C-alpha cells in the first residue's frame, strides 16, 4: 500500500465507497419501486375512484336540487337557468363515470349497473323538463317527488357499493405500503450505518496518505511564481509532491478564468441595470399617462359643467326670447349628456378593473339593436355629411339571440362614436355576420386611419394615438378599452385593421347564442302584452325634493296617482295603512330609515307589490344588495325617460 501513488489510493478508497453505495442504492431502488407501485395503486384505484364516486354523489345532489328548481320555476328565464345547471352537473357526472369505469378494479358490472341507473334517472329528468316546458307543472312535480326521488335513492345505494369496495382496496394497499415503509426504513438505517463505517475507515486511511504531501505542497506553492522554469511538465513516474507542484500551474489558469468570469458578470450587471432603467421608464410613462388622464378628465368635466352652469344663468333672465331659451336648454342637455357619458366611462372602467362588471342576458332581436343604433347615430352622421350603412346577415325572426342588450349596444356605440369622431367625409358601415357559431361584428369607416405602430396600444386605458391628439378631439380615451373589456366578458375578441389615411375597420367576435322558435314566439307575445296602465297608484319614496319633482313629472305623462314618502319609515307607515299601492319607487340613501331597511320591513307584510330601487349607487354589489333586500328591479340614476317608462310599464303590466 505504501508503494501506491496518491491518485491510486484515492481511486481505491472512493471506489470502495461507490461500490457499497451502488449496492445499497439498488436495494433502495427496489424498495422505492415497491412503495411507488403501492402508492400508484392507491392513486389509480381507491383514491381516484373514491374521489370520482364522491364527485358523482355531489353532482347527483346538485342535479336533484336543480330539478326541484326546474319544477318550481316561475318563468322561462328561471326554467332555462335551472336546466343549464342540470346540464352542467350532468356533464360532470359522465366525466366521473368515465374515470370510474377505467380504474375500478372490481366487477365492472357493478359500475355498469350504477351507470344504467343514472341513465334511467336521466330519462326521468328529461320527461320532467318536457312536461314543465309544456306547462304540465303538477305532473312534472309528481314525477320528481315519486319516480325521480326513488331513482336518486337507488343511485346513492349503488354508489355506496363502489365506495365500500374502493375503501376496502385502500385499506389493503395501505397495509402493504406500511410494510414496505418499515422494511425500507430498516434497510436505510443499516445502509447508513455501513456507509458511515466504510467512510470512517477510508477517511483515516486517506488522511494518513495525504498529510505529508500536503506539507510538501505548501512548500512548493510558495515558490510557484519564482521557480516556474524548474517545474517539470511530464508527471509520469513522478512523486505526489512533483504532481502537486505541476498542478499549481492550473491555479494561475483558474485565476485567469475567474477574472474573465468577473468581466462577464460585470456585463450582465450592466445589462440588468439597463433593464431596470427601462422598467423604471415604463413606470414613469404609466404615471404620466395617469396624470395626463386626470388632466384630461378635469378638462372634459369642466367643459360641459361650464356650459350647464353658464346657460343656466342665462335662463334666469326675464323676457328671454323663446328661440334662445330652446337653444340654451339644448346646450344644457348636451352638456349633461356629455358629462353623464364621462362619468359612465369612468364607472365602467372601474368595474372592469375590479371584476365587478357582469352581463345580464335576455332574449332580444339583434336586427332591432342595429336599427336603433342606426336611428340614433344617423342624426350625427347627417350633420357631418357621412353616409351610415348597416349590414345584417339574418332576417328579423332568425336574429333573436340571448345576449346583454345594453352591453352589446355599448360596444357597438363606442366603436361608432370612435369612427364618427375621426371621419370627416365618406361612409361608415357597421353590421354582423354568423361565422362558425360566432357573431362577427364590424365597424368600418373611411376616416383618417390608424398607423400600424399604434394598433397595439389603442385598446389600452387612457391611450390616444398621436394622430388623434393632433386633431384635438375630445374624449376620455376609455371607449375602446371599455369595449375590449366587455367583449372579453362575452368570451370574445376584438381587433382592428387599418393603415394611416385609408380608414379603419374594427372587428369583434362573440359567441352566437340563437333562441329557440318557442322562446322567440313567447318573447314576441310578452312584448305585445304591455298594457295601458293609467289610474295606477305609485308610491315615490324620495328625500330629495328636486329628484321627487323630476320623477313626479315623468309619471305625469301616464296619469298615475302619486303618493310621496320622504323617507323609508314614512313608506312603511303608508303600506301598513293598507292603502292600495300598485308599485313603489324606492330611493336607497335616505334619513330615518334607508331604502334597503324599508324594503325588508315592507316585505314582512306585503310580498306582492313591485319595489323598484332607484338610486345613484351604480356598482354591481349595490344592485345585489337591493335585490337581496326584496326589490324586484333596479334603476340607476340619472334616470332617462325611456328606461323609466319601460321599467314602470313592465312591472305594472303584470299587476293587471
Secondary structure as GFF3:
##gff-version 3
##sequence-region A 1 656
A	DSSP	alpha_helix	6	41	.	.	.	ID=ss1
A	DSSP	pi_helix	42	47	.	.	.	ID=ss2
A	DSSP	alpha_helix	48	72	.	.	.	ID=ss3
A	DSSP	alpha_helix	76	103	.	.	.	ID=ss4
A	DSSP	alpha_helix	108	133	.	.	.	ID=ss5
A	DSSP	alpha_helix	137	143	.	.	.	ID=ss6
A	DSSP	pi_helix	144	148	.	.	.	ID=ss7
A	DSSP	alpha_helix	149	222	.	.	.	ID=ss8
A	DSSP	three_ten_helix	228	230	.	.	.	ID=ss9
A	DSSP	alpha_helix	240	315	.	.	.	ID=ss10
A	DSSP	alpha_helix	322	353	.	.	.	ID=ss11
A	DSSP	beta_strand	362	365	.	.	.	ID=ss12
A	DSSP	alpha_helix	366	384	.	.	.	ID=ss13
A	DSSP	beta_strand	386	391	.	.	.	ID=ss14
A	DSSP	three_ten_helix	397	399	.	.	.	ID=ss15
A	DSSP	beta_strand	400	403	.	.	.	ID=ss16
A	DSSP	alpha_helix	405	421	.	.	.	ID=ss17
A	DSSP	beta_strand	426	434	.	.	.	ID=ss18
A	DSSP	beta_strand	438	445	.	.	.	ID=ss19
A	DSSP	three_ten_helix	452	454	.	.	.	ID=ss20
A	DSSP	alpha_helix	466	470	.	.	.	ID=ss21
A	DSSP	alpha_helix	479	490	.	.	.	ID=ss22
A	DSSP	beta_strand	493	498	.	.	.	ID=ss23
A	DSSP	beta_strand	504	511	.	.	.	ID=ss24
A	DSSP	alpha_helix	517	528	.	.	.	ID=ss25
A	DSSP	beta_strand	537	541	.	.	.	ID=ss26
A	DSSP	alpha_helix	545	555	.	.	.	ID=ss27
A	DSSP	three_ten_helix	556	558	.	.	.	ID=ss28
A	DSSP	beta_strand	561	565	.	.	.	ID=ss29
A	DSSP	alpha_helix	568	576	.	.	.	ID=ss30
A	DSSP	beta_strand	583	586	.	.	.	ID=ss31
A	DSSP	alpha_helix	595	605	.	.	.	ID=ss32
A	DSSP	beta_strand	610	615	.	.	.	ID=ss33
A	DSSP	alpha_helix	620	629	.	.	.	ID=ss34
A	DSSP	beta_strand	633	636	.	.	.	ID=ss35
A	DSSP	alpha_helix	641	653	.	.	.	ID=ss36
###
